């Protein structure tokens, strides 16, 4: 673990061991995981990962071809009902 401080105007100094991973001027995406840790990734890396997963459900025969229909069914609790769980339709 390497420590750094948040500076004026919320700037961060990238510690030396990580500078080769993020060159000056690199556009990055910043997000937080469930534990509240910040994740900094080059935008190109994010785009590449998205493209690798694009269409991954294309060949699934158990899903409707209409994604809006599929999402509406999930929101109605159909899948919860099939598993024997109770859905909360108070929305």
Secondary structure, 3 states (H helix, E strand, C coil): CCCCCECHHHCECCCHHHHHHCCCCCCEEEEECCCCCEEEEEHHHHHHHHHHHCCCCCCCCCCCCCHHHHHHHHHCCHHHHHCCCCCCCCC
